[in-house]
Amino acid sequence: MPDFNKLAFKPIKDSKELTIPEEFELASLKRHAMARQLLYEKVSKETEDEQKLRYFKSKAVPDYESLLPCIMPSDKPLTVPVKPVFASDSLPKKPMKLPPPAFGPKDFVF
């Protein structure tokens, strides 16, 4: 039977460096992180907008006494009222007689 304690060959020392594996990252994980960040920003902006809408500060009641107009006396003379002139005033004042109707009962009187 062979002697297995003896080495059949001697390992050779190599000058090459061992390769170190790099971390593997899926592109979908990056997209998920970006989408999650965008969703967080969107929700925080909506929350901030809702808080601005809820916050209401009323304006102070205006001081109406200071808003009263100051009426200054006028130097212009007042206008003189004049009776209006209508076109019907220039018409003659005598009553007009209507001609008798062309048809109808003879004893009909206006």
C-alpha positions in Angstrom: 0.0 0.0 0.0 1.3 3.5 -0.8 2.5 5.8 1.9 0.1 8.8 1.9 2.1 10.7 4.5 4.7 11.6 1.9 3.8 14.3 -0.5 3.8 13.3 -4.1 4.6 16.9 -5.1 5.6 20.1 -3.4 3.4 23.2 -3.9 5.0 26.0 -5.8 4.9 29.4 -4.3 3.2 31.9 -6.6 4.0 35.6 -6.9 0.5 36.5 -7.9 -1.8 38.2 -5.4 -5.0 36.6 -4.5 -8.1 38.1 -6.0 -10.4 39.9 -3.6 -14.1 39.7 -4.5 -16.0 43.0 -4.9 -19.4 43.5 -3.4 -22.2 42.9 -5.9 -25.1 45.4 -5.9 -28.2 45.1 -8.1 -29.3 48.2 -10.0 -32.8 47.6 -8.7 -31.6 48.2 -5.2 -30.2 51.6 -6.2 -33.5 52.5 -7.9 -35.4 51.4 -4.8 -33.3 53.6 -2.6 -33.8 56.6 -5.0 -37.6 56.0 -5.2 -37.8 55.7 -1.4 -35.9 59.0 -1.0 -38.2 60.7 -3.6 -41.3 59.4 -1.8 -40.0 60.6 1.6 -39.4 64.1 0.1 -42.8 64.2 -1.5 -44.6 63.1 1.7 -42.6 65.7 3.8 -43.4 68.4 1.3 -47.1 67.6 1.4 -47.1 67.5 5.2 -45.4 70.9 5.2 -48.0 72.3 2.8 -50.9 70.9 4.9 -49.4 72.5 8.0 -49.2 75.9 6.2 -52.8 75.6 5.2 -53.8 74.7 8.7 -51.9 77.6 10.2 -54.2 80.6 10.1 -53.4 83.9 11.6 -56.2 86.5 11.3 -55.5 90.1 10.5 -56.0 92.7 13.2 -59.4 94.5 13.2 -59.0 97.7 11.3 -59.3 101.0 13.2 -62.3 102.5 11.5 -62.0 105.8 13.3 -58.7 106.5 11.6 -60.2 105.5 8.3 -63.0 108.2 8.4 -62.6 110.6 5.5 -61.6 114.1 6.4 -63.9 116.5 4.6 -62.3 119.7 3.6 -64.3 122.9 2.9 -64.6 123.8 -0.7 -63.7 127.2 -2.3 -66.1 126.7 -5.2 -69.4 128.5 -5.2 -72.6 126.3 -5.0 -74.5 125.8 -8.3 -77.7 127.7 -8.9 -80.7 125.4 -9.5 -82.5 126.0 -12.8 -85.9 124.7 -13.8 -85.5 122.0 -16.5 -86.8 122.8 -20.0 -88.8 119.9 -21.6 -89.6 119.7 -25.3 -93.3 119.1 -24.5 -93.4 122.6 -22.8 -93.0 124.2 -26.2 -96.1 122.5 -27.7 -99.4 124.5 -28.0 -101.7 124.4 -25.0 -105.1 124.3 -26.8 -106.9 120.9 -26.9 -107.1 119.0 -30.1 -110.4 117.8 -31.5 -110.5 114.4 -33.0 -112.4 113.6 -36.2 -115.5 111.5 -35.8 -115.0 107.7 -36.2 -115.5 106.4 -39.7 -117.5 103.3 -38.5 -119.6 102.4 -35.5 -122.8 103.6 -34.0 -123.8 107.2 -34.8 -124.6 108.1 -31.2 -121.1 107.2 -30.0 -119.5 110.2 -28.3 -116.0 110.7 -27.2 
